[in-house]
Amino acid sequence: MTERFASAADLMSRVLGMPDYRFAKIGHPVSSATDSGLEAMARLAIEQGRSMLVRP
């Protein structure tokens, strides 16, 4: 989810009864990001996802 739409995703998760639903957030916009920018966003999303799935 890009940062710009995170508030909409938070609202939707509450409406659907999952107020604590977590998701990765990356920069916005994606469409004009460079290849290196997209790679950085992907790495950030992977790290965020890993922290949601794996406990230390």
Sequence and secondary structure as in RCSB ss.txt:
>XXXX:A:sequence
MTERFASAADLMSRVLGMPDYRFAKIGHPVSSATDSGLEAMARLAIEQGRSMLVRP
>XXXX:A:secstr
 BGGGHHHHHHHHHHTT TT     B S STT  HHHHHHHHHHHHHHHHHHH   
